[in-house]
Amino acid sequence: MVEPQKKYLAGWVIDGSGGPPEKDMLLSVANGRIRSLEKAAPEKGDSNRLDLSGCTLLPGLIDAHVHLFMSGTYDPAVRETQLDTGFDSVSGDIFRRLKASLDHGIVAIRDGGDRHGHALAYKTSHLDPQVNPIKVITAGRAWRRAGRYGALIGRDPGSGNTLASAIKSSREKVDHVKIVNSGLNSLVQFGKETQPQFSLEEMTAAVTTAKEMGLKTMVHANGSVPVKLAVQAGCDSIEHGFFMGRDNLSRMADRQTIWVPTAVTMQAYIAYMEKTAPRKGLPHTGKDALHPVEGARRNLEHQLEQMAMARQLGVPVAAGTDAGSPGVDHGKSLKEEIHLLIQAGYSISEAMKSATRVNARLLGLDNVGLLAAGKVATFVAIEGPPEDMPNSLKRIKGLFINGKQVI
C-alpha cells in the first residue's frame, strides 16, 4: 500500500553532503523514504504539509565512537565499579544512555567495546526498536596485546593464538572488529608516544581476516608508528590518532582511511582537572612534567591542528566522542565534538557531514546520513538557522526515523 506523501517545509536544509545550507526547502516523504527535496513553492491548504520554516533540517546524527558500558562520570569510585558491573545491573544504564543519545538527535552509534561484552549482549537481547529505534553497531570486546593497555574494553588473543586466528575463531556476532594498537596519551609528558601493540604483519593478517568475515576494523592508535602500521595494514578507521603527524594524515588521505579524532575527551579532561587537580604537590616524574591541565590543553591544541591539517589534505573525518570517558556524556557530547571541528576550521556543513554522511559510511549504513531522493527519511529538525549551530542542536523540534516522528 502506497502511503500519501508527507511534506515538510524547512527554513533551511543541511543535507549532509558538505555543501552550503539551502534555504526554503520542501522535503517530501512516502513509505519511509525521501521522494524529493526541492525549493519550496507557495502551497495553501495542504494538510500533509508540516511547517518547519523556523527550523534547520539535517540528517539524523551519528556518534562514531562510544562505550555504552560506562557513564561520563568523573567519580573514580563509580567508574571502577562500572568496569565490572554485571549485565543485569548495567542493562538499565545502557537503555538510558541510548535514550539520551536519541534525545539529542542521534540515530546511530558505534560502540568500541567493553571487557564483558555488555553492549553486544544488550543489542542482542534487549534492544527494542519499538521502544528505542536507535541503531547500535558494536565491537563486543576489543582486542589488545596481553599486558598492554585495553583491559577495560577487551581481551587479548590468548595463549597460542595470533590476533588473526583469535578474531576468526571468536563466536561473538560482532558488527566490526576493534583493535588496540597503542597506549593512552600522557597528560604530563606532551607528545609522549607508546610502542605499537602489534606488528605490521600481525595487523595486516587481522585486518585481512576481518575483511574476509565481512567486518570493518577500527583501531585505537596514538603516535606516529602505531597509526602508520594500522593504516598500512588497511584498517577502516583510526580512533583518536593523537600525535600521528602529517605523514600519516597524507597516507590516510591517499587511502581514504577515516579518522575519528575524539578531541572532546581532552576538553573534558581540562574541565575536570581545572576543578580537581592541585596546582602543587602532584606526583610528577621528571623536571619537565606538565600540570595535567596544561598537558590536556596542549594535547587538545595539537589535535585541533591535526584536524585542520586533515581538512586541508582531504582525510575523511568522522565525529565521535568516546562517550563514557570522564566528562564525556552520552548524547550531548556530540555537540561539543562538532563545535571542536568548527573551531578547527570546518564549516558548519562540513562538520555536519562528519556527524552524518561520513559516519553513515563508516558504520555501513548506506541509506542514512544524506537527505536526498531515495534515501530513508531519517532526519532531525533543529530550531533556528544554521548559524546558530552547534549550540542549537539542543533545541530539537522533531526527530524522524524511517519517516516516523519519534520525538
Secondary structure, 3 states (H helix, E strand, C coil): CCCCCEEEEEEEECCCCCCCCEEEEEEEEECCEEEEEEECCCCCCCCCEEEEEEEEEEECEEEEEECCCCCCCCCHHHHHHHHCCCHHHHHHHHHHHHHHHHHCCEEEEEECCCCCCHHHHHHHHCCCCCCCCCEEEECCCEECCCCCCCCCCEECCCCCCCHHHHHHHCCCCCCEEEEECCCCCCCCCCCCCCCCCCCHHHHHHHHHHHHHCCCEEEEEECCHHHHHHHHHHCCCEEEECCCCHHHHHHHHHHHCCEEECCCHHHHHHHHHHHHHCCCCCCCCCCCCCCCHHHHHHHHHHHHHHHHHHHHHHCCCECCCCCECCCCCCCCCHHHHHHHHHHHCCCCHHHHHHHCCHHHHHHHCCCCCCCCCCCCECCEEEEECCHHHCCHHHHCEEEEEECCEECC
